[in-house]
Amino acid sequence: MPRGAVRETGRKTAGASLIWSLILLAAPFLSFSPGAALPWGVGAALLMGVFPAVLVSYLQRRDDLRRLPPSSLPPAVLGAAALAFMFQRIILWLQGPLTLSAAVFALLAAAVVLLIANAFTSWSWLDLTLGAGAVILGTTAALLLPGLPGTAAGILVAGVLAAVLAVRVRQGNPSRHLAAGAAGAAAGGGIFLWLLSYA
């Protein structure tokens, strides 16, 4: 892969990883007190958001990463999804925050959608993440802050992520970016909201 393409892929992976890290960091605060929620959020964000992206970036720079078939998940997403399955067991075993479990399931749902979609086309993990993040982070901000400030914060967060997606829609293949973002909002965001109602 050309060096410029690797750099661009790295930027997209870093952007998606940052959004999922924020989602995983914030989710436990919806069901646990701040003192109990912080270790869960930091651990989840580092394990599933930061670690896979850093590892893949390191391996790509050393040219030690084997290429995967076009229909496969990107390596960072594959790593995050594998770790998500293990982390779900930890949440259940230690009776962790169910809202964090909802966020982890949202990540898995978005990854499954990407896996299926990329068997037929080439969607971007960043586009799916922006769609899911607009729903999840917008809802989380609205629930964490009471009253009007929470509503305003939720709208602002969702609006910023939607605006980033809108910028991407104007580049390259607009329908592909839009479809991926909508699928991320429906799958990742939808699963999160559904599970949140039971948490």
Wavefront OBJ file of the C-alpha trace (Angstrom):
o trace
v 0.000 0.000 0.000
v 1.424 3.468 -0.872
v 2.670 5.529 2.074
v 0.032 8.229 1.481
v -2.782 5.680 1.501
v -1.442 4.150 4.714
v -1.346 7.611 6.311
v -4.941 8.359 5.235
v -6.153 4.978 6.520
v -4.365 5.682 9.790
v -6.131 9.039 10.146
v -9.546 7.450 9.554
v -8.797 4.632 11.990
v -7.624 7.135 14.610
v -10.801 9.199 14.167
v -13.071 6.171 14.544
v -11.040 4.903 17.513
v -11.340 8.268 19.250
v -15.136 8.276 18.861
v -15.514 4.702 20.150
v -13.147 5.496 23.023
v -15.367 8.431 24.026
v -18.471 6.227 23.767
v -16.931 3.486 25.913
v -15.527 5.990 28.407
v -18.866 7.778 28.905
v -21.278 4.809 28.899
v -20.603 3.480 32.446
v -21.508 6.876 33.935
v -25.117 6.278 32.861
v -25.524 3.475 35.425
v -22.683 3.743 37.979
v -21.502 6.527 40.260
v -18.503 8.473 38.902
v -16.006 6.717 41.185
v -17.179 3.253 40.132
v -17.755 4.170 36.487
v -14.332 5.690 35.796
v -12.235 2.471 35.961
v -14.737 0.656 33.735
v -14.819 3.485 31.201
v -11.050 4.001 31.074
v -10.407 0.265 30.822
v -12.931 -0.214 28.016
v -11.725 2.849 26.096
v -8.084 1.768 26.275
v -8.734 -1.905 25.516
v -11.204 -1.574 22.622
v -10.694 1.985 21.404
v -6.993 2.767 21.713
v -5.081 -0.531 21.836
v -6.222 -2.100 18.497
v -5.620 1.126 16.561
v -2.163 1.690 18.082
v -1.126 -1.923 17.506
v -2.290 -1.932 13.870
v -0.606 1.428 13.223
v 2.661 0.093 14.659
v 2.490 -3.089 12.569
v 1.662 -1.119 9.404
v 4.656 1.167 9.906
v 6.909 -1.881 10.228
v 5.148 -3.494 7.249
v 4.438 -6.547 9.430
v 0.683 -6.590 8.883
v -0.576 -9.210 6.432
v -3.177 -8.014 3.955
v -6.707 -9.274 4.465
v -9.285 -10.004 1.731
v -11.323 -6.952 0.619
v -14.505 -8.271 2.257
v -12.868 -8.620 5.665
v -13.068 -6.124 8.476
v -10.166 -3.676 8.733
v -7.572 -5.044 11.180
v -8.267 -2.438 13.886
v -12.002 -3.182 13.758
v -11.361 -6.915 13.819
v -9.179 -6.515 16.910
v -11.706 -4.257 18.658
v -14.553 -6.700 17.921
v -12.581 -9.671 19.260
v -11.724 -7.781 22.441
v -15.363 -6.669 22.746
v -16.540 -10.281 22.981
v -14.079 -10.923 25.813
v -14.973 -7.680 27.578
v -18.660 -8.623 27.582
v -17.779 -11.709 29.612
v -15.846 -9.540 32.081
v -18.839 -7.199 32.481
v -21.159 -10.134 33.217
v -18.671 -11.911 35.483
v -17.928 -8.815 37.606
v -21.489 -7.424 37.390
v -20.254 -4.339 35.585
v -22.312 -1.480 34.153
v -25.000 -2.680 31.749
v -24.844 0.648 29.923
v -21.226 -0.162 29.032
v -22.417 -3.552 27.806
v -24.920 -1.720 25.587
v -22.085 0.385 24.120
v -19.950 -2.718 23.498
v -22.876 -4.426 21.742
v -23.284 -1.265 19.627
v -19.639 -1.567 18.529
v -20.184 -5.225 17.651
v -23.388 -4.439 15.725
v -21.616 -1.752 13.683
v -18.721 -4.154 12.990
v -21.122 -6.876 11.788
v -22.847 -4.385 9.464
v -19.465 -3.374 8.046
v -18.469 -7.029 7.575
v -21.677 -7.768 5.633
v -21.585 -4.537 3.618
v -17.955 -4.953 2.612
v -18.791 -8.270 1.003
v -20.627 -6.218 -1.663
v -19.140 -2.712 -1.530
v -16.492 -0.775 0.422
v -17.864 1.193 3.337
v -15.665 3.132 5.733
v -15.515 2.278 9.434
v -15.275 6.009 10.112
v -18.614 6.664 8.369
v -20.373 3.947 10.375
v -18.761 5.245 13.554
v -19.878 8.819 12.888
v -23.464 7.653 12.431
v -23.418 5.486 15.558
v -21.559 8.141 17.550
v -24.077 10.862 16.718
v -26.861 8.739 18.243
v -24.917 7.248 21.166
v -22.886 10.267 22.295
v -25.809 12.614 21.700
v -28.068 10.452 23.881
v -25.367 9.963 26.523
v -24.709 13.704 26.824
v -28.434 14.413 27.094
v -28.865 11.803 29.856
v -25.751 12.693 31.846
v -26.576 16.403 32.125
v -30.001 17.207 33.578
v -32.531 19.521 31.954
v -31.880 22.027 29.193
v -28.045 21.901 29.370
v -28.175 18.146 28.707
v -30.518 18.567 25.766
v -28.310 21.316 24.335
v -25.150 19.235 24.858
v -26.757 16.199 23.218
v -27.840 18.218 20.189
v -24.392 19.857 19.940
v -22.469 16.566 20.123
v -24.770 14.847 17.617
v -24.620 17.915 15.370
v -20.807 18.013 15.331
v -20.546 14.331 14.361
v -23.297 14.723 11.755
v -21.438 17.751 10.332
v -18.222 15.728 10.009
v -20.185 13.046 8.182
v -21.743 15.708 5.942
v -18.239 16.923 4.991
v -17.290 13.360 4.099
v -20.509 12.947 2.076
v -19.329 15.782 -0.176
v -16.108 13.891 -0.909
v -15.712 10.816 -3.103
v -18.888 8.742 -3.358
v -21.666 10.645 -1.492
v -24.205 7.809 -1.494
v -21.670 5.375 -0.034
v -20.731 7.727 2.838
v -24.383 8.505 3.540
v -25.471 4.853 3.457
v -22.661 3.841 5.826
v -23.457 6.678 8.238
v -27.165 5.823 8.219
v -26.396 2.132 8.772
v -24.128 3.028 11.701
v -26.853 5.180 13.257
v -29.470 2.458 12.772
v -27.361 -0.544 13.827
v -24.932 0.826 16.421
v -27.170 3.626 17.658
v -30.321 1.519 17.511
v -28.823 -1.398 19.448
v -27.491 1.017 22.075
v -30.868 2.722 22.575
v -32.696 -0.612 22.676
v -30.356 -2.115 25.275
v -30.266 1.149 27.218
v -33.985 0.818 27.858
v -33.269 -2.454 29.731
v -30.104 -1.309 31.540
l 1 2 3 4 5 6 7 8 9 10 11 12 13 14 15 16 17 18 19 20 21 22 23 24 25 26 27 28 29 30 31 32 33 34 35 36 37 38 39 40 41 42 43 44 45 46 47 48 49 50 51 52 53 54 55 56 57 58 59 60 61 62 63 64 65 66 67 68 69 70 71 72 73 74 75 76 77 78 79 80 81 82 83 84 85 86 87 88 89 90 91 92 93 94 95 96 97 98 99 100 101 102 103 104 105 106 107 108 109 110 111 112 113 114 115 116 117 118 119 120 121 122 123 124 125 126 127 128 129 130 131 132 133 134 135 136 137 138 139 140 141 142 143 144 145 146 147 148 149 150 151 152 153 154 155 156 157 158 159 160 161 162 163 164 165 166 167 168 169 170 171 172 173 174 175 176 177 178 179 180 181 182 183 184 185 186 187 188 189 190 191 192 193 194 195 196 197 198 199
